[in-house]
Amino acid sequence: MTTSLVALALFLSSARAADPADEAEEAAAFQLALTHLSGPLAPLAPEIVARADSENNVFALTVDAMDAIQWLVALHEGRDWKKQVKAARAAPVVGDDTYANLLDGVCSDPAVRVDIRWGFCAAVWHSMTTGGIADWRLHAILSRTAGAYGDPEVAFAGAVMARELNPHDADSAYQLVNYALYAHRMPEAAAATVAAMGLRVDEDVVVRVATALVQQAQTPVALEVVARALVLRPESGRLLMTRGTLLVESGDAAAAIVAFGLAEEHGYAGADLYLAWGNALVTLDRPAEAREEFRKAVAIDPAATVPEGMVGGPERHPPPPGSDVP
């Protein structure tokens, strides 16, 4: 543990041991912690003292948390990740929310600048984790704070640990999906989405992951993710609509039209459905049918963009030779 983390642990252990009403004892513990701060923290000592209020709230404390952050990423990437998870599962979890509430207070105070919150959050989390406190919520909180700060790799690694420690919680499962997307880890995002759907199907997330996969030229994987979701939600018009658009993207317009028809049958009726349907029919050289779908789209959304000449009066054909019809 670094000098900064020793100081932090010293203060936290002293403050927890003290009577909450005994401000003098808490203040003494805080001043003792300050005497141990060195290196990058030394110039910050005046600010730290200034930020300490009458209750000695150290949640705004700035610390050098790089060791904690690097440890987490190295742990996720290294061989000891599963070993750490196994040890953490065997460690005590405080039932009265003491540690989760402490870390949430450290990390989530909007009055404190996010870089300060992020540094202090990582240091407190590291102190608790290496001390054998294995509450999955600590990792979830760390992950959210890293995301707010703009550190996708740590946000992802913290979400992985939270998911590992609490495999039956749907919110943790989808937090991992979100931070896998944030870190541009598409294989992990796809796998995490499939796993999360076993707990709860979140159609918004499934569609967002499928869209992101297409943007990364991984349409077959996107189709597989949506197919898994449809096994669980076979009557979802939105998922059927998404499957249709993916099939168009993959070059199978005929199958896409079947999916669009099923989406409509199951209550999906957005302008985007009829636009995609019409475009698929154009691809199959079926302009009369396409025109009808484009008309439906424009009826729902007059601003919908359709191919030129596809909306207007009924389709007209040239008269046969010799006819008197103008």
HELIX and SHEET records of a PDB file:
HELIX    1   1 THR A    3  ALA A   17  1                                  15    
HELIX    2   2 GLU A   23  THR A   35  1                                  13    
HELIX    3   3 GLY A   39  LEU A   44  5                                   6    
HELIX    4   4 ALA A   45  ARG A   51  1                                   7    
HELIX    5   5 MET A   66  GLU A   77  1                                  12    
HELIX    6   6 TRP A   81  ALA A   90  1                                  10    
HELIX    7   7 THR A   98  SER A  108  1                                  11    
HELIX    8   8 VAL A  114  THR A  130  1                                  17    
HELIX    9   9 TRP A  136  TYR A  149  1                                  14    
HELIX   10  10 PRO A  152  LEU A  165  1                                  14    
HELIX   11  11 ALA A  170  TYR A  182  1                                  13    
HELIX   12  12 MET A  186  MET A  197  1                                  12    
HELIX   13  13 GLU A  203  GLN A  215  1                                  13    
HELIX   14  14 THR A  219  LEU A  232  1                                  14    
HELIX   15  15 GLY A  237  GLU A  249  1                                  13    
HELIX   16  16 ALA A  253  GLU A  265  1                                  13    
HELIX   17  17 ALA A  271  THR A  283  1                                  13    
HELIX   18  18 PRO A  287  ILE A  300  1                                  14    
END                                                                             
